[in-house]
């Protein structure tokens, strides 16, 4: 069973930076899509950044474009989300996502809080 373990959440001030990591229990080559989603209480889980075609194509939500960067280190089976110029509206639980030919997989979530 695929496991995704996230780390790196926390509290940061407006304008600050934070990095999230997601380590998979299997090689990243197993997945056709890797990404990060976020969810606020009572809200839908929405895509923040996704990486497809082995990382050749990266898609960002308009609200984070230019501020967030998704990347990966295949040798470490790890996907990253580097967040900069953070805003209070970025406060949410962030989830790592991976899709292979069989199923979609989710991490347990890590909380990001941005104070104004």
Protein Blocks (a to p, Z undefined) as FASTA:
>chain_A
ZZdddehiacddehiacddddddfbdfklpcbdcdddddehiacddfbdceehilaccdd
fklgokaccdddfklopacdddehiafklgccdddddddfkbccddebiaddddZZ
